[in-house]
Amino acid sequence: MEKQSNMKNQVIDQILKSPVIPVFYDDDVDTCIKVLKSCYAGGIRVFEFVNRGPFAEQNFKILRNYKEEHFPDLKLGIGTIMHGDDADRFIELGTDFLVSPIFSECVAATAKKNEILWIPGCMTPTEIADAQFSGCTFIKLFPGDTLGPGFLKSIKPIFPKLRFMPTGGVDCSEESISKWFDAGVSAVGLGSKLFVKINGEYQFGLISENCSKLLSWAKREKQEVKG
């Protein structure tokens, strides 16, 4: 269990060092690999694949093997985990962390049993408190576009020991990153807004550029907050 606890802390440390987390799914595994490569080239070191399609498990296995061979310093997690059975399955497949859009007692129990980082999605102070009481230290603010940075500023003094990460409501702009980090987030998650498409085709070079700019802005904002 001590080894697992150390691994959990390593994931948290990597998130804090690389505080921009792409959130992605595609049925086509070659597209998934290309997106992963593009994000890594842009400096990303934490990546969330989501359990939202018929090939989620199959593609996660392939991504996991690919990252182990080519990007061993990358932390690869699985998102949209709703049930304890899903958590067990992806833990068996080697996920580095779990993310959910909700707070779930059964996922909390599975994460605790396996000493793995779980980032539950919360929308209210009550949900955040429930997550904290269950042992969570990192909270996903979801949906971020509904809650906004002002919500976090209001509730953060109540939860001084928790770290927060919004998903949804984060734009690929310096202004958006500045507002969220000024409000006190420790990281941000980005989905479709990060993954540029033109005429239905992913623009992998632009995805890398987006990642690089976002990381630069996020790290600068974190440094300014500390200062």
Sequence and secondary structure as in RCSB ss.txt:
>XXXX:A:sequence
MEKQSNMKNQVIDQILKSPVIPVFYDDDVDTCIKVLKSCYAGGIRVFEFVNRGPFAEQNFKILRNYKEEHFPDLK
LGIGTIMHGDDADRFIELGTDFLVSPIFSECVAATAKKNEILWIPGCMTPTEIADAQFSGCTFIKLFPGDTLGPG
FLKSIKPIFPKLRFMPTGGVDCSEESISKWFDAGVSAVGLGSKLFVKINGEYQFGLISENCSKLLSWAKREKQEV
KG
>XXXX:A:secstr
 HHHHHHHHHHHHHHHHS EEEEE  S HHHHHHHHHHHHHTT  EEEEE  STTHHHHHHHHHHHHHHH TT E
EEEE   SHHHHHHHHHTT SEEE SS  HHHHHHHHHHT EEE EE SHHHHHHHHHTT  EEEESSHHHHHHH
HHHHHGGG TT EEEEBSS  SSHHHHHHHHHHT S EEE TTTS EETTEE HHHHHHHHHHHHHHHHHHHHHH
H 
